[in-house]
């Protein structure tokens, strides 16, 4: 630990650790578990089938839990970046964009709850085709359908901002693990960019997203947590 470390820098390090812990849990619940279940459903493993009401209900509940944890993670990351803005002015806009991402994650909590409430009707509309998810959601509840699109877009902004902020913070703390974690968040944002653009006209094949996004999100958060552990201790 640097003997000249300020209280704000120590608090920022603690926020990075806490945010990363929340991000790991949120990524597992909101990305990893739903992706695994969908892949199992594609292979019709354990009686699961794409678009079934049971699968849709479980997926929506996982989305609610994961998105709620990501709200917490982005809030904590924002606090860390805000506390470091005196060392790098670029962290000021980054912290604001993380707040935008928090709003997006919160919107997805609402979307997940709405899907859980109407899982049977949406399942009937899907007919076993996950690519119709957005159009079915819009047909059942247009407001929730558009809210899902806006929420996903805002969350993507938050992911991209987090990636930039972590790289800057890692350089300040001189911790390669934090920089690497930020780079993996960048990979996550890139993986989510294509389906984000394609959402308005139907989803493309999501195979690469299902494989890359959860791994990048969880591994990135773990690297940041490991790097932040070795920077500054909590102030007494």
C-alpha positions as CSV (number, residue, x, y, z in Angstrom):
1,X,0.0,0.0,0.0
2,X,1.3,3.4,-0.9
3,X,2.0,5.5,2.3
4,X,0.7,8.6,0.5
5,X,-2.7,7.0,-0.3
6,X,-5.6,9.4,0.4
7,X,-8.8,8.5,2.2
8,X,-10.7,8.9,-1.1
9,X,-8.4,6.5,-2.9
10,X,-8.8,3.9,-0.2
11,X,-12.6,4.3,-0.3
12,X,-12.5,4.0,-4.1
13,X,-10.6,0.7,-3.8
14,X,-13.2,-0.6,-1.3
15,X,-16.0,0.3,-3.7
16,X,-14.2,-1.5,-6.5
17,X,-14.0,-4.6,-4.4
18,X,-17.7,-4.5,-3.3
19,X,-18.8,-3.6,-6.8
20,X,-17.0,-6.5,-8.3
21,X,-18.4,-8.9,-5.8
22,X,-21.9,-7.7,-6.7
23,X,-21.1,-7.9,-10.4
24,X,-19.9,-11.5,-10.1
25,X,-23.2,-12.5,-8.4
26,X,-25.3,-10.5,-10.8
27,X,-23.5,-11.8,-13.9
28,X,-23.9,-15.4,-12.8
29,X,-27.6,-15.0,-12.1
30,X,-28.4,-12.6,-14.9
31,X,-26.1,-13.9,-17.7
32,X,-24.5,-17.2,-16.8
33,X,-27.5,-19.2,-15.5
34,X,-30.0,-18.0,-18.1
35,X,-27.5,-18.7,-20.9
36,X,-26.8,-22.2,-19.5
37,X,-30.5,-22.9,-19.3
38,X,-31.2,-21.7,-22.8
39,X,-28.4,-23.9,-24.2
40,X,-29.8,-26.9,-22.3
41,X,-33.3,-26.0,-23.7
42,X,-31.9,-25.9,-27.3
43,X,-30.6,-29.5,-26.8
44,X,-33.8,-30.4,-25.0
45,X,-31.9,-31.5,-21.9
46,X,-33.8,-32.4,-18.7
47,X,-37.1,-31.8,-20.5
48,X,-36.4,-28.1,-21.1
49,X,-37.6,-26.6,-24.4
50,X,-37.1,-23.1,-25.9
51,X,-40.0,-20.8,-25.2
52,X,-41.8,-23.1,-22.6
53,X,-43.6,-21.2,-19.9
54,X,-41.6,-22.9,-17.2
55,X,-38.3,-22.0,-18.7
56,X,-39.5,-18.4,-19.4
57,X,-40.6,-18.0,-15.8
58,X,-37.3,-19.2,-14.4
59,X,-35.3,-17.1,-16.9
60,X,-37.3,-13.9,-16.0
61,X,-36.8,-14.5,-12.3
62,X,-33.1,-14.9,-12.8
63,X,-33.1,-11.7,-14.9
64,X,-34.8,-9.8,-12.0
65,X,-32.2,-11.1,-9.5
66,X,-29.2,-10.5,-11.8
67,X,-30.3,-7.1,-12.9
68,X,-31.0,-6.0,-9.3
69,X,-27.4,-7.0,-8.3
70,X,-26.1,-5.2,-11.4
71,X,-27.8,-2.0,-10.2
72,X,-25.8,-2.3,-7.0
73,X,-22.6,-3.2,-8.9
74,X,-22.8,-0.2,-11.2
75,X,-23.7,2.1,-8.3
76,X,-20.6,1.0,-6.4
77,X,-18.4,1.3,-9.5
78,X,-19.8,4.8,-10.0
79,X,-18.8,5.7,-6.5
80,X,-15.3,4.4,-7.1
81,X,-14.8,6.4,-10.3
82,X,-16.3,9.5,-8.7
83,X,-13.8,9.3,-5.8
84,X,-11.0,9.0,-8.3
85,X,-12.0,11.8,-10.6
86,X,-9.4,14.1,-8.9
87,X,-6.6,11.9,-10.3
88,X,-8.1,11.6,-13.8
89,X,-10.8,14.0,-15.1
90,X,-11.9,11.4,-17.6
91,X,-13.5,9.4,-14.7
92,X,-16.1,12.2,-14.2
93,X,-18.1,11.5,-17.3
94,X,-17.5,7.7,-16.8
95,X,-19.1,7.9,-13.4
96,X,-22.2,9.6,-14.9
97,X,-22.5,7.0,-17.6
98,X,-22.3,4.3,-14.9
99,X,-25.4,5.9,-13.4
100,X,-27.1,5.7,-16.8
101,X,-26.3,2.0,-16.8
102,X,-27.8,1.6,-13.4
103,X,-31.1,3.1,-14.7
104,X,-31.0,0.5,-17.5
105,X,-30.5,-2.4,-15.1
106,X,-33.3,-1.1,-13.0
107,X,-35.5,-1.0,-16.1
108,X,-34.7,-4.7,-16.8
109,X,-35.8,-5.6,-13.2
110,X,-39.2,-4.2,-14.2
111,X,-39.1,-6.0,-17.5
112,X,-38.2,-9.3,-15.8
113,X,-41.1,-9.0,-13.3
114,X,-43.5,-8.2,-16.2
115,X,-42.3,-11.3,-18.1
116,X,-42.7,-13.5,-15.1
117,X,-46.3,-12.3,-14.7
118,X,-47.2,-13.0,-18.3
119,X,-44.9,-16.0,-19.0
120,X,-47.8,-18.2,-20.2
121,X,-49.1,-15.8,-22.8
122,X,-45.6,-14.9,-24.0
123,X,-44.7,-18.6,-24.2
124,X,-47.7,-19.3,-26.5
125,X,-46.6,-16.4,-28.7
126,X,-43.0,-17.6,-29.0
127,X,-43.9,-21.0,-30.3
128,X,-40.4,-22.3,-29.5
129,X,-38.6,-19.5,-31.3
130,X,-36.5,-17.4,-29.0
131,X,-35.8,-15.0,-31.9
132,X,-39.4,-13.7,-31.5
133,X,-38.9,-12.7,-27.9
134,X,-39.0,-8.9,-28.4
135,X,-42.0,-9.0,-30.9
136,X,-44.0,-11.3,-28.5
137,X,-43.2,-9.0,-25.6
138,X,-44.3,-6.0,-27.6
139,X,-47.5,-7.7,-28.7
140,X,-48.4,-8.7,-25.1
141,X,-47.3,-5.4,-23.5
142,X,-46.0,-2.7,-25.8
143,X,-44.7,-0.5,-23.0
144,X,-42.7,-3.3,-21.4
145,X,-41.4,-4.3,-24.9
146,X,-40.0,-0.8,-25.5
147,X,-38.8,-0.6,-21.9
148,X,-36.7,-3.8,-22.5
149,X,-35.0,-2.2,-25.5
150,X,-34.3,1.0,-23.7
151,X,-33.1,-0.8,-20.6
152,X,-30.7,-3.0,-22.5
153,X,-29.3,0.0,-24.4
154,X,-28.7,1.9,-21.2
155,X,-27.1,-1.1,-19.5
156,X,-24.8,-1.5,-22.5
157,X,-23.8,2.2,-22.0
158,X,-23.0,1.3,-18.4
159,X,-21.0,-1.7,-19.4
160,X,-18.9,0.3,-21.9
161,X,-18.4,3.1,-19.3
162,X,-17.4,0.6,-16.7
163,X,-14.8,-0.9,-19.0
164,X,-13.2,2.5,-19.6
165,X,-13.3,3.5,-16.0
166,X,-11.7,0.2,-14.8
167,X,-8.9,0.6,-17.3
168,X,-8.2,4.2,-16.0
169,X,-8.5,3.1,-12.4
170,X,-6.2,0.2,-13.0
171,X,-3.6,2.4,-14.5
172,X,-3.8,4.8,-11.5
173,X,-3.4,1.9,-9.0
174,X,-0.8,0.3,-11.3
175,X,-2.7,-3.0,-11.1
176,X,-2.7,-5.1,-14.3
177,X,-5.5,-7.3,-13.0
178,X,-7.9,-4.3,-12.8
179,X,-6.9,-3.1,-16.3
180,X,-7.4,-6.7,-17.6
181,X,-10.8,-6.8,-15.9
182,X,-11.7,-3.5,-17.7
183,X,-10.6,-5.0,-21.0
184,X,-12.9,-8.0,-20.4
185,X,-15.8,-5.6,-19.7
186,X,-14.9,-4.1,-23.1
187,X,-15.2,-7.6,-24.6
188,X,-18.6,-8.0,-22.9
189,X,-19.8,-4.6,-24.3
190,X,-18.6,-5.7,-27.8
191,X,-20.4,-9.0,-27.6
192,X,-23.7,-7.4,-26.6
193,X,-23.4,-4.7,-29.3
194,X,-24.6,-6.8,-32.2
195,X,-27.8,-8.1,-30.6
196,X,-28.5,-4.6,-29.3
197,X,-28.5,-3.2,-32.8
198,X,-30.4,-6.2,-34.2
199,X,-33.1,-6.1,-31.5
200,X,-35.3,-3.8,-33.5
201,X,-35.5,-6.3,-36.4
202,X,-35.2,-9.7,-34.6
203,X,-32.4,-11.5,-32.9
204,X,-29.5,-13.0,-34.8
205,X,-27.9,-16.3,-33.7
206,X,-27.0,-15.7,-30.0
207,X,-24.6,-18.7,-29.8
208,X,-21.5,-16.5,-29.4
209,X,-23.2,-14.1,-27.0
210,X,-24.3,-17.0,-24.8
211,X,-20.7,-18.3,-24.7
212,X,-18.7,-15.0,-24.5
213,X,-20.8,-12.6,-22.4
214,X,-21.1,-14.6,-19.2
215,X,-17.4,-15.6,-19.2
216,X,-16.3,-12.0,-19.9
217,X,-18.6,-10.6,-17.2
218,X,-17.6,-13.0,-14.5
219,X,-13.9,-13.2,-15.3
220,X,-13.7,-9.4,-15.6
221,X,-15.3,-8.8,-12.2
222,X,-13.1,-11.4,-10.6
223,X,-10.0,-9.8,-12.0
224,X,-11.0,-6.4,-10.7
225,X,-11.8,-7.8,-7.3
226,X,-8.4,-9.6,-7.1
227,X,-6.6,-6.4,-8.3
228,X,-8.5,-4.1,-5.9
229,X,-7.6,-6.4,-2.9
230,X,-4.0,-5.6,-3.4
231,X,-4.3,-1.8,-3.8
232,X,-5.4,0.0,-0.7
233,X,-6.8,-1.1,2.6
234,X,-10.0,0.3,4.0
235,X,-9.3,3.5,6.0
236,X,-9.6,3.2,9.7
